[in-house]
Amino acid sequence: MRTLRLPDAPQAASPIWWLWERFTDVHTAAYRATNGRLGGTYGNAPVALVDSVGRKSGKRRTHPLLATEDGDNIVIVASKGGVHKHPAWYLNLMANPETTVNFYGEVRRVRARETEGEERERLWKLMTEIYPTYEDYQRRTDRRIPVIVLEPA
């Protein structure tokens, strides 16, 4: 019996990511213009617009990310499709955790933090319930995909 192997995610230098970033620019504009009525979900998963400030450039960027609420917090996952490197927005949030998030037109000031232990496991399960493909992403990489909580600031 053959074992099914998942295809590798495009590596960080791939031109696919440049195209993906152009798509997310359009997605972000549609989300903002409609307060999340367009672009506010991907399948059954809610989408939030999460801002980050570049740790090297100092530039503010916006990232449409799958998200869900957990009490007053918003939960996101730094998967980048199972690429072997963390997404830049995650590194930027860890360096500059004070930020804003737009969740269905409500802009909130938040502080990002990475989860660990039982909290991480509970929130990973929550996120894989709304987007099961995260499990596939985790199987593609040796890095432990971070689960981030955006807490009210």
C-alpha positions in Angstrom: 0.0 0.0 0.0 1.4 3.4 -1.0 1.5 6.3 1.5 -0.1 9.5 0.3 2.5 12.4 0.4 1.3 15.9 0.6 2.7 18.3 -2.0 5.2 20.8 -0.6 4.0 24.3 -0.1 5.7 26.9 -2.4 8.9 28.1 -0.7 9.2 31.7 0.5 11.1 32.8 -2.7 8.5 31.4 -5.1 6.7 33.9 -7.4 3.5 32.3 -6.2 3.8 34.3 -3.0 4.1 37.6 -5.0 0.8 36.7 -6.7 -0.7 35.7 -3.4 0.2 39.1 -2.0 -1.5 40.9 -4.9 -4.6 38.8 -4.2 -4.6 39.7 -0.5 -4.3 43.4 -1.5 -7.6 43.1 -3.4 -9.1 41.0 -0.6 -8.2 43.6 2.0 -9.7 46.4 -0.1 -13.0 44.5 -0.6 -13.2 43.6 3.1 -12.6 47.2 4.2 -15.1 48.7 1.7 -17.9 46.3 2.8 -17.0 45.9 6.6 -16.3 42.2 5.9 -19.5 41.4 3.9 -17.1 40.6 1.0 -14.0 38.7 2.1 -15.2 38.2 5.6 -15.2 34.4 5.4 -13.2 31.7 3.6 -15.4 28.7 3.4 -16.8 28.4 6.9 -13.9 30.3 8.5 -14.1 33.9 9.5 -11.4 36.3 8.2 -9.9 39.2 10.2 -7.6 42.0 8.8 -4.6 41.9 11.1 -2.0 44.8 11.0 1.7 44.3 11.7 4.6 46.7 11.7 7.8 45.5 10.0 10.5 44.8 12.4 13.1 45.9 9.8 11.2 48.3 7.5 8.9 49.9 10.1 6.1 49.7 7.5 2.5 48.9 8.6 1.0 46.1 6.5 -2.4 44.4 6.6 -3.0 40.7 6.4 -6.3 38.9 5.8 -6.1 35.9 8.1 -8.5 33.1 9.1 -9.6 33.9 12.6 -12.2 33.1 15.3 -13.2 34.6 18.6 -12.4 33.1 21.9 -14.2 35.2 24.5 -12.8 38.7 24.0 -9.8 37.5 22.1 -9.3 36.8 18.4 -7.3 33.7 17.5 -5.1 33.4 14.4 -2.7 30.8 13.1 0.8 31.4 11.5 0.7 28.6 9.0 1.8 30.1 5.6 0.5 26.9 4.0 3.0 24.7 5.7 6.1 26.5 4.4 9.2 25.7 6.5 9.7 29.3 7.6 7.3 31.4 9.7 5.4 34.1 7.9 6.9 37.6 8.1 3.7 39.0 9.7 4.2 36.5 12.6 7.8 37.6 13.2 6.7 41.2 13.0 3.9 40.7 15.5 6.2 39.0 18.0 8.6 41.9 17.7 5.8 44.6 17.8 2.8 43.0 19.5 0.7 46.1 19.9 -1.5 46.4 16.8 -5.0 46.6 15.4 -7.4 44.0 14.0 -10.5 44.6 11.8 -13.1 41.9 12.5 -16.2 42.5 10.4 -15.8 46.3 10.4 -15.0 46.6 14.1 -11.4 47.8 14.5 -9.9 46.7 17.8 -6.6 47.6 19.5 -4.9 44.4 20.5 -1.8 42.8 21.8 -0.5 39.6 20.1 1.0 36.7 22.0 1.9 33.2 21.1 0.1 30.4 23.0 1.7 27.4 24.6 0.8 24.2 26.3 -2.9 23.4 27.0 -4.1 26.8 25.8 -2.3 26.2 22.4 -3.7 22.7 22.1 -7.3 23.9 22.8 -7.0 26.8 20.4 -5.3 24.6 17.7 -8.3 22.2 17.9 -10.7 25.1 17.7 -8.9 26.5 14.6 -8.7 23.1 12.9 -12.4 22.6 13.4 -13.2 25.7 11.4 -10.3 25.1 8.9 -9.3 21.4 8.8 -6.6 22.1 6.2 -4.4 23.4 9.0 -3.7 19.8 9.9 -2.4 19.2 6.4 -0.2 22.3 6.7 1.3 21.0 10.0 2.1 17.6 8.3 4.1 19.5 5.6 6.6 21.1 7.9 8.8 20.3 10.9 8.1 23.6 12.5 5.3 23.8 15.1 2.8 26.1 13.6 2.2 29.0 16.0 -1.3 29.8 17.4 -1.6 33.5 18.2 -4.1 35.2 20.5 -4.9 38.9 19.9 -6.0 40.2 23.3 -7.7 43.5 23.9 -5.1 46.2 24.6 
